[in-house]
C-alpha cells in the first residue's frame, strides 16, 4: 500500500475548515433590554384595547422575589433556584385577596430560561417571548383563552418558531367583560362561561387543530378581576438570557395555567396539568453550522484549533 501524499498543511487546512463550520458564529445571548421590551410590548397590547380599562405600571425587579404581593410578576427562571416547575416551559399562577374572593392580588408569569431557548421573533427551536407573555396574560387577569380550558395550557399560541403578536376576538371579549370601560359605542359583552370541566372547545378537525374557548374564573359567581388601575408589573430578567440548545424533538412546549385560588375555597377548573399538542420546527441545523454551542463545545473547538497550530509550527521547523 502506497504512503499517503496528504501533507501536514492539508491537515491544518482540514482542521481549520472543520472548525469554521462547527465553531461559529455562536448565537449571542439575548440582551436584557430587548427581553424587558418584549414583555412590555405584550402588556401594552392589552392596554391598547378599545372599551377596556387596563393600565400597567412597569417595575424592574432584582433580585427575584415571588412573595411580592399586589402586582403581576413576570420572571425568567434560569437555574434551580429561580425555576422550580420541572420541565414545564412556562407557568402561571394567580391569587385573590382573602377578604374578597374575586379581587385579584398577585399574578405570576414564569418562563423557563434554564431548559428552553427563547427568542425575539420567530426562530427554529425557540419560543418568541412577546408571543408567550401576550397569551399568558389572561391567566393573571381572571380569564382563559385557548384550546384546553381544563389544563390552562396554551398549545395554540406558545410553540417553537412561531409569532402571534395580535389578540383574537375572544381575548378582546374577555377583557371587555372583566375590565369594561364605557363610552361612545362601547357595549359590555355578556358574561362568558365559567372555567371548569363543563367548558367545551368543540371539534376543530384534525387539520385546523382545536379551536380556542373563552372562559372566566369566578368566585361565587363573580369573575376574578383587579379592582384598581394601574396594575404593577414586576419584571425579573437576569443580565442576559443564556441560550440553551434549541429543541430538536419538535412538539409543543407544555405549560401550566393554574387556576387562581381564593380564600381557602376550592377553585374552579383544573390547574396543574400540562397540555400537549401540535408540532413545531425544532431543527437547529442548516446543513453546516449550528447557531448555538455549549461552553464545553467551545472549549473543545478551542483545543482543536490550538493543536492544529502546534502541529503546524512543528512542521515548519522540520521543513527548515
C-alpha positions, 0 to 999 in steps of 0.5 A: 500500500502506497504512503499517503501524499496528504501533507501536514498543511492539508491537515491544518487546512482540514482542521481549520475548515472543520472548525469554521463550520462547527465553531461559529458564529455562536448565537449571542445571548439575548440582551436584557433590554430587548427581553424587558421590551418584549414583555412590555410590548405584550402588556401594552397590547392589552392596554391598547384595547378599545372599551377596556380599562387596563393600565400597567405600571412597569417595575424592574425587579432584582433580585427575584422575589415571588412573595411580592404581593399586589402586582403581576410578576413576570420572571425568567427562571434560569437555574434551580433556584429561580425555576422550580416547575420541572420541565414545564416551559412556562407557568402561571399562577394567580391569587385573590385577596382573602377578604374578597374572593374575586379581587385579584392580588398577585399574578405570576408569569414564569418562563423557563430560561434554564431548559428552553431557548427563547427568542425575539421573533420567530426562530427554529427551536425557540419560543418568541417571548412577546408571543408567550407573555401576550397569551399568558396574560389572561391567566393573571387577569381572571380569564382563559383563552385557548384550546384546553380550558381544563389544563390552562395550557396554551398549545395554540399560541406558545410553540417553537418558531412561531409569532402571534403578536395580535389578540383574537376576538375572544381575548378582546371579549374577555377583557371587555367583560372583566375590565369594561370601560364605557363610552361612545359605542362601547357595549359590555359583552355578556358574561362568558362561561365559567372555567371548569370541566363543563367548558367545551372547545368543540371539534376543530378537525384534525387539520385546523387543530382545536379551536380556542374557548373563552372562559372566566374564573369566578368566585361565587359567581363573580369573575376574578378581576383587579379592582384598581388601575394601574396594575404593577408589573414586576419584571425579573430578567437576569443580565442576559438570557443564556441560550440553551440548545434549541429543541430538536424533538419538535412538539409543543412546549407544555405549560401550566395555567393554574387556576387562581385560588381564593380564600381557602375555597376550592377553585374552579377548573383544573390547574396543574396539568400540562397540555400537549399538542401540535408540532413545531420546527425544532431543527437547529441545523442548516446543513453546516453550522449550528447557531448555538454551542455549549461552553464545553463545545467551545472549549473543545473547538478551542483545543482543536484549533490550538493543536492544529497550530502546534502541529503546524509550527512543528512542521515548519521547523522540520521543513527548515 
